[in-house]
Each structure stands twice: as C-alpha cells, then as structure tokens.
Amino acid sequence: MKTYSKRLKTYEKITFDTKEILAGMSRLKGARRKPTSIALEEGLLHDLKRLASKRGIPYQILMRLLIADGVKRLKQAA
C-alpha cells in the first residue's frame, strides 16, 4: 500500500537581498581571463588533448594549468 505525505502549507515566503547575491556571484566568478592565441605543432596539440582526456578535463584548461605552473616555477627560481 502506497502512502503519501501531506503537503504542508506552513512554509514562509523568503526574500533575498539582490546585492548580496550579486556580490557572492562576483566573488565566485574568479579573475577575468583575456583570450589569447598560440600556434602549436600538431603533435604537441595531439599530446595535450590526449593527456587532458586521460584526466577528464578540456585541453584548454590543461594548457592554462601548465602555463600557470611554469610561471609559478619561474617566479620561485628568480
């Protein structure tokens, strides 16, 4: 025998502060990115795509991570 729970009508109406929501969204959005263009050899691009698919991420994200890691290492070495 199926039993159903009654729908309660005791929920109160909730109001949200739009400014707080927008402020929270902008914090989560992260830093702005500027589109760039780079010419890569086909073999290197193929390797990047293969490595990215193994990790389950888009290859552009992998490229961004590798570049950020390289810049971080160069800064530490300087």
Secondary structure as UniProt FT lines:
FT   HELIX           18..29
FT   HELIX           42..55
FT   HELIX           59..77
//
